[in-house]
Every structure is written in C-alpha cells, then in structure tokens.
C-alpha cells in the first residue's frame, strides 16, 4: 500500500507538538501525583497529545483519503486573530481584545452574519471577563484605554 504523506505529516506534527509540550512543561517542575507541580498538567497533556498523534499516524498511514482543501482565508483570519489578541490583551484589556479575536476569527467563514458575529463577540468577551478576571482573578484589566 502507498503511504499517505499529507495525513502522516499532520499526524507527525501532532506527535512533535505533544513532545515539545511535555519537554517545555517539564521545566516547571512536575512534582508527584499527591503534590502536583506547575508542569504536571502540561507534561501529562503533552504525553497524551503525542500518544494520540501516534495513534492517528498508525491509523492514517495507508489511508486512501485525499488531502483536504485548505481554507487559507480561515487559516489567516484565525491565526491573525489569535496573534492580535496576544499582542493587545495587556494594552487595551481583555474585553476589547476578545471582541477583536471573535470578530476577526469569524471573518474566516464564507458567509459572515454580522449580527450573530457581534452578539457572539459581546457574550464571549463578557464571559471571559467574568471567568478570567473575576473568577480566576487573573491580573488583567477588563478595559485599559
């Protein structure tokens, strides 16, 4: 059987990502099951991700599935939305940067419904403020103009 290179490349990238996550997480101190360190969850998640990638690799290596069509518009919109959020969250606050995140990410769709996009952005941004600033007490400002 012929090797399905695109599917194997995706599975290999999942394995590499999981290994990298486990390696970087180990720098934070893993601890033990009774006394978990800051790196315990990232290491566990990285190992699980790598194992899932290996399982996917074994499953798809001889698959007849053609490579999927890549939606470059969606990729660029979502990636740029995440990048802009990361760059702006400390400067303009969690609420407006989350609004930008949802709105820019939504532009990756073929049919954009403005009313639904804005309503989703408002609800998600308000929820992020309540959960992360009020609930988890993260040192972020809701709005920092």
N, C-alpha and C positions, 0 to 999 in steps of 0.2 A: 504494500500500500504506500501511497505517496504521502509525504509529510506535509501537513497544513501549516505553512510557515507563518501566515498572519495570526492565526489562532495561537500558535506556540509562542510567538513574540509577545502577545498580550499576556498569556499565562506566565511567561518568564518575567515580565515586568512586574507582575503581582508578587512573584516569589522574591525578586530583588527588593521591591518596596518593603515587604514584610521583614526581610533580613535586615535592611537598613533601619527600620523602625525598632527592631529588637536590639540592634547594636547601639543606636543612639539612646534608647531607653535605659540600657544597662549603665550608662554614665551617671544616672541619677540615683543609683543605689536601689537594688531590687528588694532587699530585706528578706523576710520569710512569710509564710502563709499566715502566721499569727501576728506578725509585725511587718506589714507591707510598707516598703519604701516608695518614694516618688516614682521610681522607674518600674515598679512591679506591673502596673497595668499596661504601659507601653510595650514592655518586653513580652508579656502574655499575648497582647493583641498582635504584635509583630510575628510571633511564632505561629499563632493561629492563622494570620494572613498568609504567611509563607506556606503553611501546610495546605491551606485552601488553594493556593496557586499551584502547588504540586499536583493536587487532585485534579484541578482544571487541566493542567498540562497533560496528565495521563489520559484524561477523557477526550481531549480535542486533537491530540497529535495526529491522528489519522482520519479526522473528520472530513466529510465531503462538503461542508458548509462553505460557501464562498465568502470572501472578505466583505464585511458590511460597508455600505456607503458612508463616508464620514461627513457629518454636517459641520462644515468649517464655520459657518455662521454661529451655530450654537456653541461650538468649542471656543471661539474667540470671545463671544459675549459672556459666557460663564467664567472663563479664565480671567478676562479683564475685570469683571465684576468682583471676583474674589481678590484680585490684586489691588483694585481701587479701595475696597473695604479695608484691607490690611494696612494700606498706606494712610488712610484718612481717619480711622476709628479713634485714634488718640488726639487728632487735631480738631475734628468737628463734632465728635461724640458718637455714641453708639446708635442713637435713633436715626440721625440723617445718613450715616454711613450704611446702616442696614436698609434704609429706604433705597439708596443707590444700588446696593447689592441686589435686592429683589427686582428693581426696575430694569437694571442693565442685564441681569441674567434672564429676565423674561423676554427681552428683545431677541433672544436666540430662537424663539419659536417662529414658525412660518406665519401663523395668524396671531397677532397680538391684540388682545382685548384690553383696551386702556382702562376701563372702569374696574375690571377684575384685577388687573395688574396693580393699580394704585391701591385698591382695597386690600389686596393680599400684602402689599408692602407696608401699609399702615398697621395691619393686625400683627404681622410678623415682627415689625420693628418695635411696636408697643410690648409685645410678648417678650422680646429679647431684653428690653429694659427691665421689665418686671422680674424675669427669671434670673438674668445675669447680674444686674446691678442691685436690685432689691433682695432677691433670693440668695444668690451666691456671694453677694457683697464684693463683686469684682471692683477693683479700683479704676473704673471707667466713669466718665461723665455721660449723662443721657444726651445733653446738647452742650456743645462747647464752642459757641460762636465767638 
